[in-house]
């Protein structure tokens, strides 16, 4: 207990103000707030313990640079370091904007360059195999088919899927109101097969799963409770294994596949950005790299000269 109290003493009290700002002004998600606060607690502890910093106005750029160096020495992943730097930059921007400090020592701090990792995607045949394997008449099979159709048909994040309410569906107009990151709302279209699967689930499966209890969430488990993210992860992995798909996949793989297949069929990048709910188009641009890598793979496996070069090697 004594150690816990000591840890609380070394946290800058302005962090509580910053947390309130994230909750009320920026309306950040709970996960984002939790990550930011965890990162900033570590940052403030370092400044107190190794730089003898008592107040936020005493923090200088060199102190932040020393902290970043300490992170790199721990061999942390670039993505983890990048997230911590983002939290620090947001915190110091807040302090300056609120006139808590006169300067922003993090303003000139550069973030680490992340290696662009091309996400895993499923091809159409693999998608169809997974969908076909949910063709049963029992309540869970009917539900699972609807889940797959929504993840792939509308490109939802798993968190968005499990948070869907009945009221978010507009069946006749064929669109869904999705509440995304930071409680930002977007409208996504509903495909014909997706609409059929959802309607089938609502009419035949959901009434059985609710167990006559009132529940506003769309997707329920066998107990009649809202489906969890973990349950959807488990479902997708089981369906992949059942269909002999050896790729390392998750619910997000269906979202990646949704975006990639749209681009491959000529949909404009800006439209895909809007459908996915990306704030920055550079996030969406990763899918153009997938498309190009696929074209390259096809060329290398089919063009005579490319095949000839491969044989010589």
C-alpha positions in Angstrom: 0.0 0.0 0.0 2.9 2.4 0.8 4.4 2.0 -2.7 1.0 2.7 -4.3 0.7 6.0 -2.4 4.2 7.0 -3.3 3.4 6.5 -7.0 0.4 8.7 -6.7 2.5 11.6 -5.3 4.8 11.8 -8.3 2.0 12.3 -10.9 1.4 15.8 -12.2 -2.0 16.9 -11.0 -2.6 18.5 -14.4 -3.1 14.9 -15.7 -6.6 14.8 -14.2 -7.5 18.0 -16.1 -6.1 16.5 -19.3 -8.2 13.3 -18.7 -11.3 15.5 -18.2 -10.5 17.3 -21.5 -10.2 14.0 -23.4 -13.5 12.8 -22.0 -15.6 16.0 -22.4 -14.0 18.1 -25.2 -12.4 15.5 -27.5 -14.9 12.8 -26.6 -12.1 10.2 -26.9 -12.9 6.5 -26.5 -12.3 4.8 -23.2 -9.5 2.8 -24.7 -7.7 5.9 -26.0 -8.1 7.7 -22.6 -6.8 4.6 -20.7 -3.8 4.3 -23.1 -2.9 8.0 -22.9 -3.1 8.1 -19.1 -1.0 4.9 -18.7 1.6 6.4 -21.0 1.6 9.8 -19.3 1.9 8.2 -15.8 5.1 6.5 -17.0 6.3 9.7 -18.5 5.7 11.7 -15.4 7.4 9.1 -13.2 10.5 9.2 -15.3 10.7 13.0 -15.1 10.3 13.0 -11.4 12.7 10.1 -10.7 15.4 10.8 -13.2 15.1 14.5 -14.1 13.9 15.9 -10.7 11.0 17.7 -12.3 8.4 18.9 -9.9 6.1 21.0 -12.0 5.0 20.8 -15.7 6.3 24.3 -16.4 9.8 23.0 -15.7 9.7 20.4 -18.5 12.0 21.2 -21.4 12.4 19.6 -24.8 15.7 17.9 -23.6 13.8 16.1 -20.8 11.3 14.7 -23.3 14.2 13.6 -25.6 15.9 11.8 -22.7 12.6 10.0 -21.9 12.3 8.9 -25.5 15.9 7.7 -25.5 15.2 5.6 -22.4 12.2 4.0 -24.2 14.4 3.0 -27.1 17.0 1.5 -24.8 14.3 -0.8 -23.5 13.8 -2.2 -27.1 10.1 -1.3 -27.1 8.3 -1.7 -30.3 8.2 1.4 -32.6 4.4 1.4 -32.4 4.5 1.5 -28.6 7.0 4.4 -28.6 5.0 6.2 -31.2 1.9 6.0 -29.1 3.7 7.3 -26.0 5.1 10.3 -28.0 1.6 11.0 -29.3 0.2 11.1 -25.8 3.1 13.4 -24.6 2.6 15.8 -27.5 -1.2 15.9 -26.9 -0.6 16.6 -23.2 1.8 19.5 -23.8 -0.4 21.0 -26.5 -3.3 20.9 -24.0 -1.1 22.6 -21.3 -0.1 25.4 -23.7 -3.6 25.9 -25.2 -5.0 26.2 -21.6 -2.3 28.7 -20.6 -1.1 26.3 -17.9 2.4 26.6 -19.4 3.9 29.4 -21.6 5.7 27.0 -24.0 5.2 23.7 -25.6 8.4 21.7 -25.2 7.0 18.8 -27.3 6.2 20.9 -30.3 9.5 20.1 -32.1 9.6 16.5 -31.0 9.4 14.2 -34.0 7.5 10.9 -33.8 9.2 7.7 -34.8 8.6 6.5 -38.3 6.6 3.3 -38.3 7.2 0.5 -40.7 4.1 0.1 -42.8 2.8 -3.4 -42.2 0.5 -4.6 -45.0 -2.5 -6.1 -43.3 -3.7 -9.7 -44.0 -6.7 -10.0 -46.3 -9.0 -12.8 -47.4 -9.8 -13.5 -51.0 -13.3 -13.8 -52.3 -13.2 -17.6 -52.3 -12.1 -17.7 -48.6 -14.9 -15.2 -47.7 -17.5 -17.4 -49.5 -16.2 -20.5 -47.7 -16.6 -18.9 -44.3 -20.1 -17.7 -45.2 -21.2 -21.1 -46.6 -20.1 -22.7 -43.3 -22.7 -20.7 -41.4 -25.7 -22.0 -43.5 -27.3 -23.9 -40.6 -30.9 -23.3 -39.4 -30.0 -23.1 -35.7 -30.0 -19.7 -33.9 -26.2 -19.4 -33.6 -25.5 -20.3 -37.2 -28.1 -17.7 -38.4 -26.5 -15.1 -36.0 -23.0 -16.0 -37.2 -23.9 -15.5 -40.8 -25.3 -12.1 -40.0 -22.1 -11.2 -38.1 -19.9 -12.2 -41.1 -22.1 -10.3 -43.5 -21.9 -7.1 -41.4 -18.2 -7.3 -40.8 -17.4 -7.9 -44.5 -20.4 -6.2 -46.1 -20.1 -2.9 -44.2 -16.4 -3.0 -43.0 -17.2 -2.5 -39.3 -14.7 -2.6 -36.5 -15.4 -5.4 -34.0 -16.1 -2.8 -31.3 -18.6 -1.1 -33.6 -20.3 -4.5 -34.4 -20.9 -5.5 -30.7 -22.1 -2.0 -29.9 -24.8 -2.0 -32.7 -28.3 -1.5 -31.5 -31.5 -2.4 -33.2 -32.2 1.3 -33.7 -29.0 1.7 -35.7 -30.5 -0.4 -38.5 -32.5 1.2 -41.3 -33.6 -1.9 -43.1 -35.8 -0.4 -45.8 -33.3 2.3 -46.7 -30.5 -0.3 -46.5 -28.0 1.6 -44.3 -26.5 1.4 -40.8 -25.8 4.2 -38.4 -22.4 3.3 -36.9 -20.9 4.9 -33.8 -17.1 4.8 -34.3 -14.0 5.9 -32.5 -14.5 9.0 -30.3 -18.3 8.5 -30.6 -18.2 9.8 -34.1 -21.2 8.7 -36.2 -21.1 7.6 -39.8 -23.5 6.0 -42.2 -22.6 2.8 -44.1 -24.6 1.1 -46.7 -26.0 -2.4 -46.3 -25.6 -4.9 -49.1 -28.4 -7.1 -50.3 -27.0 -10.3 -48.9 -26.2 -8.5 -45.7 -29.8 -7.2 -45.4 -31.2 -10.7 -45.9 -28.9 -12.2 -43.3 -29.7 -9.5 -40.7 -33.4 -9.7 -41.4 -33.3 -13.5 -41.1 -31.4 -13.2 -37.8 -33.8 -10.7 -36.3 -36.9 -12.7 -37.3 -35.7 -16.3 -36.6 -32.7 -16.3 -34.3 -32.7 -13.2 -32.1 -36.1 -13.8 -30.5 -34.8 -17.2 -29.3 -31.6 -15.7 -28.0 -33.2 -12.9 -26.0 -35.0 -15.4 -23.8 -37.9 -13.0 -23.7 -35.8 -10.3 -22.1 -35.7 -6.7 -23.4 -32.3 -6.0 -24.9 -31.5 -3.1 -27.4 -28.2 -4.6 -28.6 -28.4 -6.3 -32.0 -26.0 -9.3 -31.5 -26.5 -11.5 -28.5 -24.8 -14.6 -27.1 -26.6 -17.8 -26.2 -27.4 -16.4 -22.8 -29.2 -13.4 -24.3 -26.5 -11.0 -23.3 -24.7 -8.5 -25.6 -21.9 -10.3 -27.6 -18.4 -9.5 -26.5 -15.4 -8.6 -28.7 -13.6 -11.7 -27.5 -16.5 -13.9 -28.6 -16.4 -12.5 -32.1 -12.6 -13.0 -32.2 -13.1 -16.6 -31.2 -15.9 -17.1 -33.7 -13.8 -15.8 -36.7 -10.8 -17.9 -35.8 -12.9 -21.1 -35.4 -14.6 -20.5 -38.8 -11.2 -19.9 -40.4 -9.9 -23.2 -38.9 -13.0 -25.0 -40.0 -12.5 -23.9 -43.6 -8.8 -24.7 -43.8 -7.7 -21.1 -43.8 -4.2 -21.0 -42.4 -3.8 -17.2 -42.5 -3.6 -15.4 -39.1 -6.9 -13.6 -39.1 -9.2 -11.7 -36.8 -12.5 -9.8 -37.2 -10.4 -6.9 -38.5 -9.3 -9.1 -41.4 -12.8 -8.9 -42.8 -12.6 -5.1 -42.5 -9.3 -5.1 -44.4 -10.8 -7.4 -47.0 -13.8 -5.1 -47.4 -11.6 -2.1 -48.1 -9.2 -4.0 -50.4 -12.0 -5.6 -52.5 -13.7 -2.2 -53.0 -10.4 -0.6 -54.2 -9.8 -3.6 -56.5 -13.2 -3.0 -58.1 -12.4 0.7 -58.8 -14.0 2.5 -55.8 -12.5 5.9 -55.1 -10.1 6.0 -52.1 -12.0 8.9 -50.6 -15.2 6.9 -50.5 -13.4 4.0 -48.9 -12.0 6.4 -46.3 -15.5 7.6 -45.5 -17.0 4.1 -45.3 -14.2 3.0 -42.9 -14.5 6.2 -40.8 -10.8 7.1 -41.1 -9.9 10.7 -40.1 -6.7 10.6 -42.1 -6.6 9.3 -45.7 -3.0 8.1 -45.1 -4.6 5.4 -42.9 -6.7 4.3 -45.8 -3.8 4.4 -48.3 -2.4 1.2 -46.8 -5.0 -0.7 -48.9 -3.5 0.6 -52.1 -0.3 -1.1 -51.1 -2.1 -4.4 -50.7 -3.6 -4.0 -54.2 -0.2 -3.2 -55.7 1.4 -6.2 -53.9 -1.3 -8.5 -55.2 -0.8 -7.2 -58.8 3.0 -7.8 -58.4 2.4 -11.3 -57.1 0.1 -12.1 -60.1 2.6 -10.7 -62.5 5.5 -12.7 -61.1 3.5 -15.9 -61.2 2.0 -15.5 -64.7 4.2 -13.3 -66.9 6.7 -15.5 -69.0 9.7 -13.2 -68.4 9.0 -12.9 -64.6 8.7 -16.7 -64.4 11.9 -17.1 -66.4 13.8 -14.8 -64.1 12.5 -16.7 -61.1 13.8 -20.0 -62.5 17.2 -18.6 -63.2 17.5 -17.6 -59.5 
